[in-house]
Amino acid sequence: MDLTLISSVFDTLGLSLVPRLSLVEAPVLSSAHYPPFPPDAPVLLLGLDSRVLALRVKIVLLSSYPASHEVSLVDGSEVVTTPLLNLDALSEYSVSTCLYLPPLGEGTSLESFAEIVAHLRAPDGCPWDQKQTHMTLRTHLLEESYEALSAMDENDPAGMCEEFGDLLLQIVLNAQIATETREFSLPLVLKGIYDKIVRRHPHVFGDVKVDSVDGVLQNWEKLKEKEREENGKTDQIKGLLDGVPSALPALTQALEYQDRAARIGFDWPEVEGVLDKVREEIEEIKQAQNLEEVTSELGDLFFVLVNLARWRKVDAESALRGTNLKFKKRFNHVEKGAKKQGRNLSDMTLEEMDALWNEAKKLGL
């Protein structure tokens, strides 16, 4: 790096050199998919020598910075400040053109978030957070997961952004607790999943060839089996399905069982076989003689309906949550309709409630 050039750029900008400044060669950044520096610190990109390079750099930066983020292009004594979206709109670029990225703002990096979570656990932190353990946080992790799923079901970007943050808090807080007990740390969590992603995607990061999603999943299972053998876990995990968490919701668990079995060829050859099985299970429910038999046959029907959903590329859990939400909205409309009439639902006939229900359907609820 040319320190004289860097000093000159900051003089031109009227800024002093600051700590935590990231220095990056523009050609190096252009080959990335995500900026390799924290957005809550300033960044100086060197060698932005063409409009094509500026476009590639802009695409990478837009994955982390908003399009309206003000950046400064410096070439000698010339400074052009522009929204990031217009980074590739200059008429001229040269080997001496540099790009200054001001910090995105406090709290926009994983490191800064990890710091405030650690502060919560510190002696001068929050009494509630200080008392938490992995076990006490289990319920909160589950609740936050379901709230994130609800936001996803509603296709609510603002809700998803908030709920993913709440979910991230649970992960970072658990990692901080583990750091204090010397079990593991957040960097180890990141390193573990980083290595696993690279290891299990040899078709992306290696030379393995796969020709479809099914091929990816089959290769995934082979890699997991090899990992279990290398880690000496073949005795603990005796079969393909034993690694599926028992705490999963039943529909999700059924789907995971079926997915794993299908990856090694244990599956119907055609969807017609699944449809025949649905009809068969319905008939068996009709013939059930007692509560125990009905319970068993209904379980079989639910299981095969999950299989049908899988064949139709539908996530059964999401489909049912969507139907639940639809029912809730329509029933709320029925309740509001009754209230407008000054009546209680319990006083209405089924036909009257059905009329309000059909009205909700016509409204697209």
C-alpha positions, 0 to 999 in steps of 0.5 A, a space after each residue: 500500500 502507498 502510505 503517501 497516497 493514502 495520506 494524500 487522499 485523507 488530506 484531500 477529504 479534509 479528514 484525519 487518518 482514523 483507527 480501524 480503517 480498512 484498506 482494500 484493493 478495488 480489483 480484489 473487492 470486485 471478485 468478492 460476493 460480500 464486503 470483507 470488512 465491517 461496515 461500522 468502520 471507514 474503508 478506503 478502496 484503491 485503484 478504481 481505474 475503470 467504469 467496469 470495475 466501479 460497477 463490479 465494486 458497486 454490486 458487491 457493496 450494495 449487498 451491505 450498504 444502502 444505495 443512498 449511502 454517500 461515498 467519495 471518489 478521490 483522484 488527485 485534488 478532485 473529490 466527487 461525493 455521490 450516492 453509492 448507486 451512482 458509483 459507476 456513473 463518472 465520466 473518468 477513472 484512473 489508476 489513482 482513483 480511490 473510493 472512500 466509504 464512510 462508516 455505515 453507522 454504530 452497531 452495524 457489524 457482528 463485532 459491535 453486536 457481540 460487544 454489546 451482548 458481552 456487556 450485558 453479561 458483564 458485571 456492570 451489565 443487565 441482571 437478567 442477562 447475567 443469570 441466563 444459561 443455555 437451558 434457560 434460553 431454550 424457550 426464548 430460542 424456540 419462541 424467536 424461531 416461531 416469530 421469525 417463521 410467522 414474519 416469513 409466512 406473512 411475507 413481511 420484510 420489516 418483520 423478518 428483519 426485526 425477528 432475524 435480529 431477535 434470533 441472532 441475539 439468542 445465538 450470540 448470547 448463547 455463544 457469549 455464555 459458552 465463551 465465559 465457561 470456556 466451552 466455545 466462542 462465537 469465532 468457533 461457531 462461525 469457523 465451524 459452520 464456515 468449514 462445514 459449508 465449504 466441506 459439504 459443497 464440493 460442487 461449488 468449492 471443489 471439483 465434484 460435479 452434480 447435475 441437479 438439486 437431487 444430486 446435491 442432496 444425495 452427495 450431502 448425505 454421503 458427506 454427512 455419513 463420511 463425517 460421522 465415520 471420521 468423527 467416530 459417531 457411527 455408534 451414537 447415530 445408528 441410522 439415517 434418521 437418528 440425527 433428526 431432532 426429536 423436538 422438531 414440529 411433527 410435520 417438519 419432522 415427518 418431512 425430514 424423515 421422508 426427505 432423508 429416506 428419498 435421498 437414498 432411493 426409498 421413495 415412491 417411483 411416481 406421485 400416483 402411488 402417494 395419491 393411492 396411499 392417501 385414499 387408502 388411509 382415508 378408507 382405513 379411518 372410516 373403518 376404525 373402530 375405536 379412539 386408538 385405531 382412529 388416532 393411529 390411522 389419522 397419524 398415518 394420513 398426516 404422514 402420507 399427506 406430508 409425503 404428498 406435499 413433498 412430492 408437490 414441492 410444498 413445505 407441509 409445515 408452512 402450508 398448514 401455518 398459512 391455512 391457520 393464518 387464513 382461518 384466523 383472518 376469516 374468523 376475525 371477519 366473522 367476529 367483526 361482522 357479528 359485532 357490527 350487528 350487535 350480536 354474540 357469535 354464540 347467538 348466531 346460527 351456523 348459516 349466519 356465520 357461514 354467510 360472513 365466512 363466505 363474505 370474507 372469502 370474497 374479500 380475499 381474506 
